[in-house]
C-alpha cells in the first residue's frame, strides 16, 4: 500500500494548502447528522505537477527576533510568597523582623517594602532542618 507521500509525488493526492477550503461546511451541531464532505474539482486530483506552497517568512526565520533574556538566579519575594516558601504565615515573618529572628531580608527605605532573597530563604530552611534520629 503506497504512503501518502508517494501518492502526492505521483499527483494522486493534493498537497495541503495553508487556508481553509472555500467550500468548507460547518460541522453539524448535535443533530446526529454527519456533515457532507466538501466537493473539490476533479482537476485538482489529476494534476501531474504537485502544487507549490510558499512558506511564510516567519516560519523560515529560525533566529529569535530578540536576544534571549537573562534569568535571575536569585529572585526576591514579597512577604506572602516568602511565607509560602517557608511554610509560615506573613504575620510570623513580620514578628520575627524586630526580634532579629527569621531569614535575612532586604528593606527599601526606612518604612519601605520588605523583600526576601531566594538564597536567604533556602539557607534559613536548611539551618532549621531537623534530621530524624539526630536528637536524643
C-alpha positions in Angstrom: 0.0 0.0 0.0 1.6 3.3 -1.0 2.1 6.0 1.6 0.6 9.5 1.4 3.9 10.9 0.3 4.2 8.5 -2.6 0.7 9.3 -3.7 1.4 13.1 -3.5 4.6 12.5 -5.6 2.5 10.8 -8.2 0.0 13.6 -8.2 -2.8 11.4 -6.9 -3.3 13.3 -3.6 -3.0 17.1 -3.5 -0.7 18.9 -1.1 -2.4 20.7 1.8 -2.9 24.4 1.4 -2.5 26.9 4.1 -6.1 28.2 4.4 -9.4 26.5 4.8 -11.1 25.4 1.6 -13.6 27.8 0.1 -16.2 25.1 0.0 -15.8 24.2 3.7 -19.1 23.4 5.5 -19.6 23.9 9.3 -19.8 20.8 11.4 -23.2 19.5 12.3 -24.3 20.6 15.7 -25.7 17.9 17.9 -28.3 16.8 15.4 -26.7 13.4 14.8 -26.2 14.2 11.1 -22.8 13.8 9.6 -21.5 16.8 7.6 -21.1 16.2 3.9 -17.5 16.4 2.7 -16.7 19.4 0.6 -16.6 18.9 -3.1 -13.3 19.6 -4.9 -12.8 19.9 -8.6 -11.5 16.7 -10.3 -8.7 18.7 -11.9 -7.1 19.2 -8.5 -6.7 15.4 -8.1 -5.5 14.7 -11.7 -2.8 17.4 -11.9 0.6 15.9 -13.0 2.6 18.5 -11.1 2.2 19.0 -7.4 1.1 22.4 -6.1 3.8 24.6 -4.7 3.1 26.2 -1.4 5.1 29.1 -0.2 6.2 29.0 3.4 5.7 32.3 5.3 8.9 34.1 6.2 8.0 33.9 9.9 8.4 30.1 9.7 11.6 30.2 7.7 13.4 32.6 10.1 14.9 30.3 12.8 16.7 33.0 14.8 14.8 34.6 17.7 13.7 38.1 16.9 15.1 39.5 20.2 18.0 38.3 22.3 17.0 35.9 25.0 16.5 37.4 28.4 18.8 36.7 31.3 17.3 34.6 34.0 17.6 36.0 37.6 19.2 33.2 39.6 18.4 34.8 43.0 14.9 36.4 42.7 13.3 38.4 45.6 9.9 37.6 47.0 7.4 39.6 49.0 6.3 38.6 52.5 3.4 36.5 51.3 5.5 34.5 48.8 8.3 34.1 51.3 5.9 32.8 53.8 4.7 30.2 51.3 8.2 29.1 50.6 9.0 28.7 54.4 5.6 27.3 55.3 4.7 30.1 57.7 2.3 33.0 57.6 3.3 36.5 56.7 2.5 37.6 60.3 5.2 35.3 61.6 7.8 36.9 59.3 6.6 40.4 60.4 7.0 39.3 64.1 10.5 37.9 63.5 12.0 41.0 61.9 12.0 43.3 65.1 13.2 40.3 67.1 16.2 39.7 64.8 14.9 36.3 64.0 13.9 34.7 60.7 15.7 34.9 57.4 17.7 37.8 56.2 15.7 40.4 54.3 16.0 43.5 52.2 14.2 46.7 53.0 14.0 49.6 50.6 13.9 52.6 52.8 13.0 53.1 56.5 9.4 52.1 56.0 9.8 50.7 52.6 8.7 47.3 51.3 10.4 44.2 52.6 11.7 41.5 50.2 13.4 38.2 50.8 16.0 36.7 48.5 15.6 33.1 47.5 19.1 32.2 48.7 18.3 33.6 52.2 15.1 31.7 52.3 16.8 28.4 51.3 19.6 29.0 53.8 17.1 29.6 56.6 15.2 26.4 55.7 18.5 24.4 55.7 19.5 25.7 59.1 16.2 24.7 60.6 16.1 21.2 59.2 15.8 18.5 61.8 17.3 15.2 60.8 15.5 12.1 62.2 17.5 10.4 64.9 19.8 13.3 65.5 18.1 14.4 68.7 18.1 12.3 71.8 
